Each structure stands twice: as structure tokens, then as C-alpha cells.
Amino acid sequence: MDLAIFSTKPYDRRFFEAANAEHGHGLHFFEPRLTPETASLAAGFTGVCAFVNDVLSAPVLRELAAGGTKLIALRSAGFNHVDLGAAQELGLTVARVPAYSPYAVAEHALALILTLNRKTHRAFNRVREGNFALDGLLGFDLHGKTVGVVGTGKIGLIFARIAAGFGCEVLAYDPYPNPEARARYVPLPELLGAADIVSLHCPLTPETYHLIGKEAVAQMKPGAMLINTSRGALVDTRAVIHGLKSGQIGALGLDVYEEEADLFFEDLSDRVIQDDVFTRLLTFPNVLITGHQGFFTVEALDNIAHTTLRNVTAFETGAGELHRVAVDTAHA
């Protein structure tokens, strides 16, 4: 199958070309994001491969379908950026990568916690400047602290186990409790009020949009740390900024951001960032932001490429497992 792959970087090309050795698909790499302005590039391609910040709205899907596209192969687990109703009406099949490496994201959440707590990023810069003072670098023992895990799917389950391994008491909130979780399930307000660290691991749905907003921030234990490695829109950024200013939130670690599409995955070091809310976040010394790199491990990229191309092959041949996204999918 001829496959148009959008939002590609050199590492995408390397892993996809290696994985394609056993499939033989025609891979065509496009660096731009898939948007209404770039959708015409996919004309004539049976399959389109999209990433997390590509736009798969009804107008884009209509143009893709008109150009001959039959398959939308997501190289991500999340699918909140896809208008599934429009895809069904247009006869488009949507497939995803349900589990590329849950360890990668769970471990990155832990990295954010450890860095924010022990301030190793600040210490690194100090030492390079010959400053060995410890003032301002005081942290706390993770052992014995309470960690709240919001969402106990594959990633949340692994993160809960990691937290338990550090000797933390683990609380969990999820409408679909996982019997394998090493955690005690409680209502969300109770979790927010008790947890020293709150880590978000749930999908973005209408029900979880701005899950951490003004009310949730007020319910948090004063000075708690908030970590989000899932989807940016789980967090109302303005409400969180207010929480940081008041001290209600003691530290914030983000690998995702609600308006990240025009920022992340690009080198903007020679430009003025126009997003005032994002630049406000950067002024806080207790905020750590990474550019959606939680998934970025060798194992994850290899699994993403192989699973995506297996989906394409299964769709084309009718044989093998196709990780189809159903229109009525409510929980992943």
C-alpha cells in the first residue's frame, strides 16, 4: 500500500524504513503536519499515517476520502484528534497503536518527579558554573509519600507499580478500576486532597477535558506536585498557573500542553514564542516542561513503526490483527 506519513522527523523515517523491510509498503514521508492546508498532499494515497498533533477533523477527512484514502493509521495510542463520526460516515477505517511502550511514558513521569523534587536540572547548571552551593536545592524523600494515579490503564498501572517500588502509598482514581493495580481506589476529590504527588495517566475524552481545573486545584493538598504525561487538555493551564502563584500547587511537571501543536516537535529557539500562557509557565522556577518526549525511546519507536505497518498490512490483506478504533470507543 502507498502510505503518506505526515509530521515525520529523521527518526520516524529511520524506524519506519527498517520496519518496512518485512512489509514492502510504499512509504512517502511528509515533514509538515496534516492540516486542512496540507491534506491535498495525500491525494492518491490509500493510507495516511498521522501523529498526535495532526488534524483529523471532518473537513480534513472529507478531503482525504475524496483523494482516495481508505485507512487512517495513527502512530499513537490516543485518538482524541480524530472525528470518528465523520470517519465512519466516509467509510474510513481508523487504526492505532494501543501499546507501544507504556514503560517509556511511566518512566518519564518518574523522571519529571525526581527532577522537580531533587532539582537536578538546576544543580547541573550550577555545577557547570562552578557554583556548588546547596541552597535552593532541598528536596524530600519519596519513600512514605502518597502518590495519586489518575487513570490506571497500561501506563498508569506501570507507574503505580514504580511508585509502590519507591515505598510510596499509592491511591488511584479510574471509572474502570484495574484489579492488577497496586493501589487503593478512592474518589477523585479524596485522591487530590491526600496525594503529595498527582500523576495523570488517562485519555482525553469529553469527560476528562480540563479534569484538573479550578475546582480540582482547590481540592489538592497544599503544595502538592502535579504531573501530566497524557494529554495537554486534561489540565486547565490558567487554573494551574493560579495554583502555582498561590502555592496550592508546589511543583508542576508537563510533557504535554493543551496548545502544543504549534510548539512541540519543532526547533523554535530563534523565534519569539507567541503563546503568552506557555511563556508564563516558563517563568516559574518550580515548573518543568518537556516537549512531548515521554514516548521517545528506542523500544517505543520500534514498536510504533512495526505495529503501524502491521495495521496497514492487516487492512490491505485482511489477515493479521488490525487495531481498529471503534466510533463508540469510550475508554482506552
C-alpha positions in Angstrom: 0.0 0.0 0.0 1.1 3.5 -0.7 1.2 5.3 2.7 1.5 9.1 3.2 3.3 9.6 6.6 2.8 13.1 8.0 4.7 15.0 10.7 7.8 13.0 10.0 11.3 13.6 11.5 14.5 11.8 10.6 14.0 9.3 13.5 10.5 8.4 12.1 12.0 7.7 8.7 14.7 5.5 10.2 12.4 3.3 12.2 9.7 3.0 9.6 12.1 2.1 6.8 13.6 -0.6 9.0 10.2 -2.0 10.0 9.0 -1.9 6.4 11.6 -4.5 5.3 9.1 -7.2 6.1 6.0 -5.5 4.6 7.1 -3.8 1.4 4.7 -0.8 1.5 5.4 2.3 -0.4 6.3 4.9 2.2 6.2 8.6 1.4 7.3 10.9 4.2 6.0 14.4 4.6 7.5 16.7 7.2 4.5 19.1 7.6 1.7 18.3 9.9 -1.6 17.1 8.4 -3.9 20.1 8.4 -6.6 21.5 6.1 -3.8 23.3 4.2 -1.7 20.2 3.7 -4.3 17.5 3.3 -4.0 17.8 -0.5 -0.6 16.2 -0.3 -2.3 12.9 0.5 -4.2 12.7 -2.8 -3.9 9.3 -4.3 -2.7 7.6 -1.2 -4.8 4.7 0.1 -3.3 5.1 3.5 -2.5 8.1 5.6 -0.3 7.8 8.8 -0.9 10.6 11.3 0.7 11.6 14.6 -0.7 13.2 17.8 -0.8 16.8 16.6 -2.1 16.1 13.1 -5.5 17.5 12.4 -8.1 14.8 11.5 -11.2 16.9 11.6 -14.3 16.3 9.4 -13.1 18.7 6.6 -9.7 17.1 6.5 -11.2 13.6 6.5 -13.5 14.5 3.7 -10.6 15.7 1.6 -8.6 12.6 2.3 -11.6 10.4 1.4 -12.1 12.4 -1.8 -8.5 11.8 -2.7 -8.8 8.0 -2.4 -7.7 7.4 1.2 -9.3 4.4 2.9 -7.2 3.9 6.0 -6.1 6.3 8.7 -3.2 4.7 10.5 -2.4 6.5 13.7 1.0 6.0 15.1 -0.2 6.8 18.6 -2.4 5.3 21.3 -4.6 8.3 21.6 -7.3 9.2 19.0 -8.9 12.3 20.5 -7.7 14.3 17.5 -9.9 12.2 15.1 -13.5 12.9 14.2 -14.6 9.3 14.4 -18.2 10.0 13.5 -17.0 11.7 10.2 -14.6 8.8 9.6 -17.4 6.3 9.9 -19.7 8.3 7.6 -16.9 8.5 5.0 -16.1 4.8 5.2 -12.6 5.4 6.6 -11.0 2.8 8.8 -9.1 4.3 11.7 -6.4 2.1 13.4 -4.0 2.9 16.2 -1.0 1.7 18.2 -2.6 0.7 21.5 0.6 -0.1 23.5 3.9 1.0 22.0 5.9 1.2 25.3 3.9 2.0 28.4 7.2 1.8 30.3 8.6 4.8 28.4 5.9 7.2 29.5 5.6 5.9 33.0 9.4 6.2 33.5 9.3 9.7 32.0 6.7 10.7 34.6 9.0 9.4 37.3 11.9 11.4 35.7 9.9 14.6 36.0 9.1 13.9 39.6 12.7 13.1 40.6 14.0 16.2 38.7 11.4 18.6 40.2 12.0 17.1 43.7 15.8 17.0 43.8 16.2 19.9 41.3 19.0 18.1 39.4 18.4 20.3 36.3 19.2 23.4 38.4 22.2 21.6 40.1 23.6 20.7 36.6 23.7 24.3 35.5 25.1 25.5 38.9 28.0 23.0 38.9 28.9 23.9 35.3 29.3 27.5 36.5 31.4 26.5 39.5 28.5 27.0 42.0 28.4 24.1 44.5 26.0 25.8 47.0 23.1 23.7 48.1 20.7 26.5 49.0 17.5 26.2 46.9 18.1 22.5 46.1 16.3 21.0 49.1 14.1 18.0 48.2 12.1 15.3 50.1 12.1 11.6 50.4 9.7 9.9 48.0 9.6 7.0 50.4 6.5 7.2 52.6 4.8 9.9 50.4 1.3 9.5 48.9 1.1 9.3 45.2 -2.2 9.7 43.4 -2.5 8.0 40.0 -5.4 9.3 37.9 -6.1 6.6 35.2 -4.9 3.0 35.6 -4.7 1.8 32.1 -1.4 0.3 30.8 0.7 3.3 31.6 -1.0 4.2 34.9 -0.7 0.6 36.0 3.1 0.6 35.4 3.5 4.0 37.0 1.6 2.8 40.1 4.0 -0.1 40.4 7.0 2.1 40.1 5.7 4.4 42.8 5.0 1.4 45.1 8.6 0.3 44.4 9.8 3.6 45.9 7.8 2.9 49.1 5.0 5.3 48.3 1.4 4.8 49.3 -0.5 4.7 46.0 -4.0 6.0 45.6 -5.9 5.6 42.3 -8.9 7.0 40.6 -10.4 5.5 37.5 -14.0 4.8 36.4 -12.8 1.4 35.3 -10.7 0.0 38.2 -7.9 -2.3 37.3 -7.7 -5.4 39.7 -3.9 -5.6 38.9 -3.2 -2.1 40.3 -1.1 -1.9 43.4 -3.3 0.9 44.6 -6.3 1.8 46.7 -9.1 3.2 44.6 -10.7 6.4 46.0 -12.9 9.2 44.6 -11.0 11.9 42.8 -11.6 14.6 45.4 -10.2 12.3 48.1 -7.2 11.5 46.0 -6.5 15.1 45.3 -6.8 16.0 48.9 -4.4 13.3 50.2 -1.7 13.0 47.5 1.7 14.6 47.8 2.1 13.9 44.0 -0.7 13.6 41.5 0.2 12.0 38.1 -2.3 12.0 35.2 -2.5 8.8 33.0 -5.9 9.0 31.5 -7.1 9.5 27.9 -8.6 12.8 26.7 -12.4 12.4 26.4 -15.3 14.9 26.9 -15.5 13.7 30.5 -11.8 14.3 31.2 -11.4 17.6 29.4 -9.9 20.1 32.0 -10.2 17.4 34.6 -7.7 19.5 36.6 -9.4 22.8 36.6 -10.1 25.5 39.2 -12.2 23.2 41.5 -9.7 20.3 41.3 -6.8 22.6 42.1 -8.6 23.9 45.1 -9.1 20.3 46.3 -5.4 19.4 46.0 -3.3 19.0 49.1 -1.5 22.4 49.5 2.0 22.3 48.0 1.4 19.0 46.0 3.2 18.2 42.8 1.2 17.8 39.6 2.5 15.7 36.7 0.9 15.3 33.3 2.3 13.0 30.6 -1.0 12.1 29.0 -2.8 14.8 27.0 -2.5 18.6 27.5 -6.2 19.3 27.7 -6.6 17.3 30.8 -5.3 20.4 32.5 -6.7 23.9 32.5 -3.4 25.7 32.3 -4.8 29.0 33.6 -6.2 27.4 36.7 -2.9 25.6 37.3 -1.0 28.9 36.9 -3.3 30.4 39.6 -2.5 27.4 41.8 1.2 27.9 41.3 1.0 31.6 42.2 -1.0 30.9 45.3 1.3 28.0 46.4 -1.6 25.5 46.2 0.5 23.6 43.6 4.1 23.2 44.8 5.6 21.9 41.6 4.4 21.2 38.0 5.8 18.7 35.5 4.4 18.7 32.0 5.3 16.6 29.0 2.1 17.8 27.2 0.4 21.1 26.8 -3.1 22.0 25.6 -1.9 24.2 22.8 1.3 22.3 22.0 0.5 21.7 18.3 2.3 24.9 17.2 5.2 24.4 19.6 6.3 20.9 20.2 8.5 18.8 17.9 9.9 21.9 16.3 13.1 24.0 16.9 11.8 27.5 17.8 15.0 28.6 19.5 15.4 31.6 17.1 11.8 32.8 17.4 9.7 34.6 19.8 7.1 32.3 21.3 3.7 33.9 20.8 1.8 31.8 23.3 1.6 34.0 26.4 0.2 31.3 28.6 3.0 28.9 27.8 5.7 31.6 28.3 4.1 32.4 31.7 4.6 28.8 32.7 8.3 29.1 31.9 8.8 31.9 34.4 8.1 29.6 37.4 11.2 28.0 39.0 9.1 25.1 40.2 7.8 24.2 36.7 9.5 21.6 34.4 8.3 21.2 30.8 9.5 18.7 28.3 8.3 18.7 24.6 6.2 15.5 24.4 9.2 13.2 24.7 7.7 10.7 27.1 7.3 8.2 24.3 10.7 8.8 22.9 12.7 5.6 23.5 14.2 3.2 21.0 11.8 0.5 22.1 8.7 2.7 21.7 9.7 4.0 18.3 10.4 0.5 17.1 7.1 -0.8 18.4 5.2 2.2 16.9 6.7 1.6 13.4 6.1 -2.2 13.5 2.6 -2.0 14.9 1.6 0.8 12.5 2.8 -1.2 9.4 1.2 -4.4 10.7 -2.1 -2.5 10.9 -1.6 -1.3 7.3 -0.8 -4.9 6.1 -3.8 -6.3 8.0 -6.1 -3.7 6.4 -4.7 -4.4 2.9 -4.7 -8.2 3.1 -7.5 -9.0 5.6 -5.0 -11.2 7.5 -3.5 -10.4 10.9 -4.6 -8.2 13.8 -5.9 -4.7 12.9 -6.2 -2.4 15.9 -9.3 -0.6 14.7 -10.7 2.3 16.6 -14.4 2.0 17.1 -16.7 5.0 16.9 -18.2 4.3 20.2 -14.9 3.8 21.9 -15.1 5.4 25.3 -12.2 4.1 27.3 -8.7 3.1 26.2 
